[in-house]
Amino acid sequence: MKILITGGFGFLGQRLCKRILEIGELVGVNDETCAVSRVVLFDCSQPPPDLPTDSRVTFTKGDITDAGQCKNLVDEDNMLVFHLASVMSGQGEADFDLCWKVNLEGTRNLMEACRARKGSRFIFASSGACYGERAPGPELDSMKLLPQTSYGMTKACCELMINDYARRGFLDGRVARLPTVIPRPDINSGLPAAFSAVIRESLFGRDATLVVRPDLRHAVCGFRVLVRNLLHLAQLPEAALAGSSDRCMNMPSLSVTLLDLHQAVKKVVRDPAKLGRITFEPDEALSAKLSTFHNDMDATRARSLGLVGDSSAEAIAADFVAEYVDESLLKPVVELEEEPRHWLTLSNPYLRVFRVENPPGDQTLMHRHRGNSLYFFFENTRTQGQKLSEAFLDDAVSCGEIRYGDHASCNLVHRIRTKGPRVMCCLDVEFTASDCKPEGGSEGPDAKRARTEPPAIAGLSLIKERPTARVYSLEVPAGGSWQGALPFERMLWIVHRGARVSGGLGDSFLQPADVFFREGPQQLSLEVLGGQRSLALWLVELL
Amino acid sequence: MKILITGGFGFLGQRLCKRILEIGELVGVNDETCAVSRVVLFDCSQPPPDLPTDSRVTFTKGDITDAGQCKNLVDEDNMLVFHLASVMSGQGEADFDLCWKVNLEGTRNLMEACRARKGSRFIFASSGACYGERAPGPELDSMKLLPQTSYGMTKACCELMINDYARRGFLDGRVARLPTVIPRPDINSGLPAAFSAVIRESLFGRDATLVVRPDLRHAVCGFRVLVRNLLHLAQLPEAALAGSSDRCMNMPSLSVTLLDLHQAVKKVVRDPAKLGRITFEPDEALSAKLSTFHNDMDATRARSLGLVGDSSAEAIAADFVAEYVDESLLKPVVELEEEPRHWLTLSNPYLRVFRVENPPGDQTLMHRHRGNSLYFFFENTRTQGQKLSEAFLDDAVSCGEIRYGDHASCNLVHRIRTKGPRVMCCLDVEFTASDCKPEGGSEGPDAKRARTEPPAIAGLSLIKERPTARVYSLEVPAGGSWQGALPFERMLWIVHRGARVSGGLGDSFLQPADVFFREGPQQLSLEVLGGQRSLALWLVELL
């Protein structure tokens, strides 16, 4: 598979390229997995000094406003194009014509080049700046886009164009409406630049004066999550996007203030006294303009498609320290929700579910597990684990494997490194300790519920039993259906192998690692649509 | 004032030009009224044979996709541009590239030409086809635009562009999101063409087979109302558009089916047997595509700005008969709500308010007034009136004049012709006959409520008293305020001279002929903002 990344010399382009090379293969047209044969980085600026030396990567300096160059870039069928190149918000306000030429005409040049080929998949970075003037409350995918910058206007136009190109079958377009990706290691000029600076400058020990109101709420996400989500979006089966003619969706984000981020940095470093000093001299006009950007982007649709968000501002800060400053500045052990590769995807009084994906060569920060946990694995790969003050030990995980960790009595503090050949992909289901149950006053710390025998339900096989949970497996063949009475008080459904379904888990395309929580005994029926994919589920009964 | 109309050889362009010439002057930049010095009709097609011969009109055949030609067209400051030229929906689906080039690049060429001049006012015809996929129910201005045709996509992009050009002060843009304008006298090719054909073909005595589902609901408006609204939108003071960064709004419309229109035609003609026969052979694919267009456009904002809608499908049909077929085919007298120059703007169990505007040279159809009515006039002009079977008699009305007609006992059947020099502009307030009161079972036909004395309220002057109503006048100076206790059971406020206000009539820019209905005794306060305009109101007490 040949991949094109525009804005390829920029921060996001570089991160995306690195991750693609680590993974080495991607799912593309017809849901076929293909090895990455070539990654073309295209940009109008000078290449940075530390470009990747991988033989699969080529570099092209050029101008996206030149339609001929775009045609040359998309010179094969079935290419995957990540279009990240853009004039940013501040520059767009300063130079309308450039903003139009690059963001709108440039995007169209590239789309036309894709249209001239078969099977192009086109991933576009839109922006929460599209929202602009709107009612208070979270920004929803279904809301009208009424941008208040030329940058946002061009992005909103591109969203409309891509939907139409996709509708007509000119290309397979998918649009990620981005929150502000932070922290950028370079000093950048967009309106939301302060949301990077508040982390970056203090960590590099530089004093900084920020001109945005410290209490202004803004939707942000960490670079790792964004890169992962762009790749996830690019690899979604076309069937997962059916059912809506809108190819554009908000990416998951955190709604934070500059003060929140400043506090998060202090919380993850070993010695807050060594941080650069942050002072605020808010520019009211700039703050007002920025407040028309995304404050709190709702990403319900994206999350239902397997896209993930940072668990906390601390995770974003910690990731930056480890990647761009000096890991030794961090406190020695971070909490699970502060670890930047653990993405909280479900949380309720009974459990927390984290999604973890580590490409080969990558490793987590040293982190602490405090609760008893089930681990569900989705890939065959080799890893290495290191407990605090011990050496790395080799390990291997396999697709479908389930492990249990009894961490409530003795916390697990460790880090994991992926050796390969594939991404380490798992779900961590952490059970809230039984002595911390927030409800049911009559249950004291030592109260134990009477254990019932596992029920016999046709189709369900009990495959694991531990003090906090039982795990059953269920398989439904392609075109088949299943129904059963489930007597459980609380249960978690986890998708092992996905398919298009209708019934009790919604009318949707289920993908591996999708998670559903249900309460109360219920009758559940499931129909697996289509004749090709069978469905495999795990049902976790909470005890 | 120099005016440019693109698409000027088309049906709407021709109607608009005709009306502009009749009026002869328009309100433009700085709310100054200027004589129309030149109307340039620009189009890419061959000029029709019956172009206006007025010396103020010039014709230019050209291509809007040529930026240089656009620059030549906008060759003065303070021009008023009506941009109607467009590739329509059906053609856009057939030829995407042409649709993009004309609708998007062409519009931008023209906007750039406006930007290069000072004080350009840019009126753009967008379309309800912008809505596309959406939740059931009426289309609101505040809804997301998710078009399902390339035509709709380009229109939605232009809306975004115009908002941004207006925000940056490049031009004063105003966007009319059009329902389907019917009936077009020529055979046209857009997806909604059947909504014209159902009227046109039967009236010309031609049999027709329509391929749209007869029960498909669609938002339409008559050509007269649309032309009037485009001119009203163009002349709105800038202050009336403040308070929202969205320059785009739905035009008022009727939500009708082809069957509704077919019935309406039968109702207004003298002899339905002479109509051409309409048969339906619905194409489900076309009907499905059309159902993504506007079904029921909500125009609350436009109506609050003085834009009007057709009173009925019958009015649309009757107007077409009189203008394009043969007035003698009509039944001899139409009802008030069937008369195409009477626009119902308020209706409740107690009264109906019609707005009437007749330019010089125009005349109403012969119509019937059945209820006692107050008439409020807003311009000085001369008219002629003709009662059924009588001769035309000269008359004159003056701005601020109020008349009363006692039509319940003896219907008034008449028609009015405007001689000039100005548009005849009035509000007809028709009172529901007291023996038809829908509420209060104890009031028989002969029951009369005890007449109270008119209350003495500081600032209010009683200027007219009739059996059904008393009219008071109220003036509030610029920068001043007024408040009073109003003991009336039901009242109608009518704006005589407008101003920006806050208080009991909303925070808005009031314009002459704006109407507000209020029930129950209340305390009302009004503040007139700004130092230039004083406010003059009429208060109608319903007896």
Interface residues (C-beta under 8 A of the other chain):
Chain A: F96 G132 E133 S142 M143 K144 L145 L146 P147 Q148 S150 M153 A156 C157 L160 M161 N163 D164 R167 R168 F170 S244 S245 D246
Chain B: F96 G132 E133 S142 M143 K144 L145 L146 P147 Q148 S150 M153 A156 C157 L160 M161 N163 D164 R167 R168 F170 S244 S245 D246
